Amino acid sequence: MSAPITVIGAGLAGSECAYQLARLGHAVVLREQKPQKRSPAHVSEKPAELVCSNSLRSDNVESAIGLLHAELRDVSSLVLSCADLHRVPAGDALAVDREHFSDEVERRLKAQPTLRYEPGEVETLPSGTVVVATGPLTSPALTDALKPFLGEKLYFYDAIAPIVAADSVDPAVAFRQSRYGKGGGDDYVNLPLDEAQYRAFVTALREGQKVKPHEFEEPRYFEGCLPIEVMAERGDDVLAYGPMKPVGLTDPRTGQRPFAVVQLRHEDAAGTAYNLVGFQTRLTWPEQKRIFGLIPGLQAAEWVRMGQIHRNTFLDAPRLLARDLSLKAEPRLFFAGQISGVEGYVESTACGYLVARALHARLTGTAFVPPPATTAMGALYRHLTGEAHPAGHEYQPTNVVYALFPPLEGRMKKADKRAAYSARARRDFAAWNSPLVPPAAAAPVPLETR
Ligand SMILES: Cc1cc2nc3c(=O)[nH]c(=O)nc-3n(C[C@H](O)[C@H](O)[C@H](O)COP(=O)(O)OP(=O)(O)OC[C@H]3O[C@@H](n4cnc5c(N)ncnc54)[C@H](O)[C@@H]3O)c2cc1C
């Protein structure tokens, strides 16, 4: 068996990548800085930690993200399979019990005979073939070690939503309902606000004290994950049309649609905690307690975790990476997950899978055939290579969205487009997805005992 591949970072991308390589019989060392060291956002000791929301977003195959779920299931993804096993109610979203989910990922990784899980921070780049999957919060030492290879590096801010204890939410105010009765029909807990309450809340958000960025860090927010106070700054009604929109909801006590709502989503299978959907924030913690306490139903809230801000490190993939996602300047180095400029748990997972596939092709002397552009994985790949973007585009992390897909042919009603994108992708993915063949001499040889 050839020298082991080092995968750095047992997050979503690293766990998926290492698992897929090991499953194909390759020797892999998966190195993870936890539990000795942690980023400001990581709290658990387990792999594949979901650092913020416990939702892997919509599971509807007509959405771009739901399509990515389906494709990952088709390739026997570790992450999707563990998520499916530990799903919690969340309408048409795929949300998970994060503890059970990570336990399952760890169990399956450690069951691979050719994979060794090695705790401890990687501070210098190891020799041999390396997959860097250290995420948006790559440790400072490794960031420094990567600088000579990456040169220009970019960053922006993202923010975490707070979590509240379920039994501290006032049941006299809250009502259970999913928008338009989707999924289970009552998977979300809703806190209705009238217009005066909403306006007072927006004013408090604007006036609230925020955590100041470091001097060297200019805030550049990801549009899909704006802090709630930034949305409040953008206009009086921005929140009422955004995360606090009341559409598809009727307060059973009044029979009316509320002016605005705060939606709470299950954090765990037992239903002991909820997260405030879309309430990522950089308000200081005392201000969060004060201002979120203004929301009807949260006056006596017990906070399990407060919101936070964080830095997001990513490289300029279209400029730096080759077509097999290795570094043009140092082809033994591969980059997987959010550090390469995809955004989101599922997108990072898919990127980890694609790198495993590209690396497998390299190691077996076969051609790496990327997924078709019309598929969700292909759209992400086109983002990484820059093909999905016009010339001169400033590279920024992105979720998987239909804007990354090649346009549909022919004229079509807007309402039919999602179904058409989805059907085209499902057909083309099935044609591409041939099972990978392990290397000839790949009778699994266990690494030394763990
Ligand atoms: C605070 C925050 C909130 C987010 N919220 C969401 C959300 O709600 N939904 C969503 O879809 N996406 C969210 N994201 C975006 C992103 O999808 C996640 O960060 C996702 O976990 C990225 O996956 P990854 O595998 O690339 O990195 P990670 O999951 O972060 O995994 C990287 C791993 O590498 C380890 N590591 C780092 N440096 C070293 C080193 N030097 N040596 C060894 N190990 C190292 C880390 O400990 C970690 O385990 C959020 C990101 C952040 C930072």
The ligand as an SDF file (V2000), in Angstrom:
LIG
                    3D

 53 58  0  0  0  0  0  0  0  0999 V2000
  -19.5400   30.3030   13.1530 C   0  0  0  0  0  0  0  0  0  0  0  0
  -20.0210   29.6600   11.9170 C   0  0  0  0  0  0  0  0  0  0  0  0
  -21.3590   29.4000   11.7470 C   0  0  0  0  0  0  0  0  0  0  0  0
  -21.7910   28.7480   10.6110 C   0  0  0  0  0  0  0  0  0  0  0  0
  -23.0960   28.4190   10.4810 N   0  0  0  0  0  0  0  0  0  0  0  0
  -23.5110   27.6620    9.4530 C   0  0  0  0  0  0  0  0  0  0  0  0
  -24.8500   27.1930    9.3990 C   0  0  0  0  0  0  0  0  0  0  0  0
  -25.6520   27.4600   10.2730 O   0  0  0  0  0  0  0  0  0  0  0  0
  -25.2180   26.4360    8.3350 N   0  0  0  0  0  0  0  0  0  0  0  0
  -24.3430   26.1070    7.3590 C   0  0  0  0  0  0  0  0  0  0  0  0
  -24.7390   25.3810    6.4220 O   0  0  0  0  0  0  0  0  0  0  0  0
  -23.0820   26.5460    7.3820 N   0  0  0  0  0  0  0  0  0  0  0  0
  -22.6270   27.3190    8.4090 C   0  0  0  0  0  0  0  0  0  0  0  0
  -21.3540   27.7680    8.4560 N   0  0  0  0  0  0  0  0  0  0  0  0
  -20.5060   27.6170    7.2920 C   0  0  0  0  0  0  0  0  0  0  0  0
  -19.7780   26.2970    7.0350 C   0  0  0  0  0  0  0  0  0  0  0  0
  -20.5480   25.5300    6.2210 O   0  0  0  0  0  0  0  0  0  0  0  0
  -19.3400   25.5120    8.2030 C   0  0  0  0  0  0  0  0  0  0  0  0
  -18.2810   26.2140    8.8020 O   0  0  0  0  0  0  0  0  0  0  0  0
  -18.8520   24.0950    7.8310 C   0  0  0  0  0  0  0  0  0  0  0  0
  -18.6500   23.4400    9.0400 O   0  0  0  0  0  0  0  0  0  0  0  0
  -17.6090   24.0790    6.9770 C   0  0  0  0  0  0  0  0  0  0  0  0
  -17.1680   22.7580    6.8310 O   0  0  0  0  0  0  0  0  0  0  0  0
  -15.6350   22.4220    6.7320 P   0  0  0  0  0  0  0  0  0  0  0  0
  -15.5280   20.9540    6.7850 O   0  0  0  0  0  0  0  0  0  0  0  0
  -15.0450   23.1220    5.5850 O   0  0  0  0  0  0  0  0  0  0  0  0
  -14.9830   23.0630    8.0460 O   0  0  0  0  0  0  0  0  0  0  0  0
  -15.2330   22.6890    9.6190 P   0  0  0  0  0  0  0  0  0  0  0  0
  -16.5230   21.9750    9.7670 O   0  0  0  0  0  0  0  0  0  0  0  0
  -15.0190   23.9590   10.3410 O   0  0  0  0  0  0  0  0  0  0  0  0
  -14.0770   21.6850    9.9130 O   0  0  0  0  0  0  0  0  0  0  0  0
  -12.7430   22.0660    9.9920 C   0  0  0  0  0  0  0  0  0  0  0  0
  -12.0610   21.2070   11.0470 C   0  0  0  0  0  0  0  0  0  0  0  0
  -10.6570   21.4550   10.9730 O   0  0  0  0  0  0  0  0  0  0  0  0
  -10.1290   21.5490   12.2910 C   0  0  0  0  0  0  0  0  0  0  0  0
   -8.8920   22.3140   12.2230 N   0  0  0  0  0  0  0  0  0  0  0  0
   -8.7200   23.6350   11.9680 C   0  0  0  0  0  0  0  0  0  0  0  0
   -7.4140   23.9370   11.9480 N   0  0  0  0  0  0  0  0  0  0  0  0
   -6.7300   22.7780   12.1940 C   0  0  0  0  0  0  0  0  0  0  0  0
   -5.3600   22.4300   12.2850 C   0  0  0  0  0  0  0  0  0  0  0  0
   -4.3900   23.3330   12.1280 N   0  0  0  0  0  0  0  0  0  0  0  0
   -5.0180   21.1430   12.5730 N   0  0  0  0  0  0  0  0  0  0  0  0
   -5.9680   20.1880   12.7280 C   0  0  0  0  0  0  0  0  0  0  0  0
   -7.2960   20.4630   12.6450 N   0  0  0  0  0  0  0  0  0  0  0  0
   -7.6710   21.7470   12.3660 C   0  0  0  0  0  0  0  0  0  0  0  0
  -11.2660   22.1970   13.0730 C   0  0  0  0  0  0  0  0  0  0  0  0
  -11.1380   21.9350   14.4580 O   0  0  0  0  0  0  0  0  0  0  0  0
  -12.4990   21.5520   12.4520 C   0  0  0  0  0  0  0  0  0  0  0  0
  -12.8820   20.3770   13.1170 O   0  0  0  0  0  0  0  0  0  0  0  0
  -20.8740   28.4160    9.5830 C   0  0  0  0  0  0  0  0  0  0  0  0
  -19.5420   28.7190    9.7480 C   0  0  0  0  0  0  0  0  0  0  0  0
  -19.1020   29.3120   10.9030 C   0  0  0  0  0  0  0  0  0  0  0  0
  -17.6510   29.5610   11.0930 C   0  0  0  0  0  0  0  0  0  0  0  0
  1  2  1  0
  2  3  1  0
  2 52  2  0
  3  4  2  0
  4  5  1  0
  4 50  1  0
  5  6  2  0
  6  7  1  0
  6 13  1  0
  7  8  2  0
  7  9  1  0
  9 10  1  0
 10 11  2  0
 10 12  1  0
 12 13  2  0
 13 14  1  0
 14 15  1  0
 14 50  1  0
 15 16  1  0
 16 17  1  0
 16 18  1  0
 18 19  1  0
 18 20  1  0
 20 21  1  0
 20 22  1  0
 22 23  1  0
 23 24  1  0
 24 25  2  0
 24 26  1  0
 24 27  1  0
 27 28  1  0
 28 29  2  0
 28 30  1  0
 28 31  1  0
 31 32  1  0
 32 33  1  0
 33 34  1  0
 33 48  1  0
 34 35  1  0
 35 36  1  0
 35 46  1  0
 36 37  1  0
 36 45  1  0
 37 38  2  0
 38 39  1  0
 39 40  1  0
 39 45  2  0
 40 41  1  0
 40 42  2  0
 42 43  1  0
 43 44  2  0
 44 45  1  0
 46 47  1  0
 46 48  1  0
 48 49  1  0
 50 51  2  0
 51 52  1  0
 52 53  1  0
M  END
$$$$
